[in-house]
Amino acid sequence: MSPELDEILEKAMRLPADAREALATSLFESLDQTVEEDLDSAWQEEIAKRVKQIQSRQVQPVSWEEVKKKGRSLLHEK
């Protein structure tokens, strides 16, 4: 770590437990937001890919009823 980060960590460790928890939560949530943005982008790409596959008739959509039926069938085979 850099000297600046070492200093911040040292100061943070002197905080009461509830303040450290709040700090950790805030830091974690700031990272989570970046991850969510990356995931949103990945989902948008996946959705676009699947729409193209359906439009080009590369794949055929399956109804929710068919999916449930297949799922129940697979569960009962075990």
RAUR-V640786 format. One record per residue. RES is the residue in one letter. SS is DSSP state (H for helix, E for strand, - for the rest). PHI is phi in degrees with one decimal (NA if undefined). Layout:
# RAUR-V640786
RES_SS_PHI / RES_SS_PHI
This chain:
# RAUR-V640786
M_-_NA / S_-_-80.0 / P_H_-56.2 / E_H_-64.4 / L_H_-66.7 / D_H_-60.3 / E_H_-65.2 / I_H_-62.3 / L_H_-62.7 / E_H_-60.4 / K_H_-66.3 / A_H_-63.1 / M_H_-67.7 / R_-_-85.5 / L_-_-72.1 / P_-_-62.1 / A_H_-53.9 / D_H_-66.0 / A_H_-71.3 / R_H_-63.1 / E_H_-63.4 / A_H_-63.0 / L_H_-64.1 / A_H_-61.3 / T_H_-62.4 / S_H_-62.4 / L_H_-64.7 / F_H_-62.7 / E_H_-63.9 / S_H_-67.3 / L_H_-74.4 / D_H_-59.9 / Q_H_-63.1 / T_H_-64.0 / V_H_-61.9 / E_H_-60.5 / E_H_-63.6 / D_H_-64.3 / L_H_-66.0 / D_H_-58.3 / S_H_-63.8 / A_H_-63.1 / W_H_-64.3 / Q_H_-60.9 / E_H_-64.4 / E_H_-63.8 / I_H_-61.6 / A_H_-61.5 / K_H_-62.1 / R_H_-68.0 / V_H_-61.5 / K_H_-61.3 / Q_H_-63.0 / I_H_-69.4 / Q_H_-63.2 / S_-_-86.5 / R_-_63.0 / Q_-_-68.5 / V_-_-131.1 / Q_-_-109.4 / P_-_-64.5 / V_-_-119.9 / S_-_-70.9 / W_H_-59.8 / E_H_-60.6 / E_H_-65.8 / V_H_-63.1 / K_H_-61.3 / K_H_-60.4 / K_H_-63.6 / G_H_-60.7 / R_H_-61.9 / S_H_-61.1 / L_H_-65.7 / L_H_-66.7 / H_H_-77.4 / E_H_-71.7 / K_-_-77.9
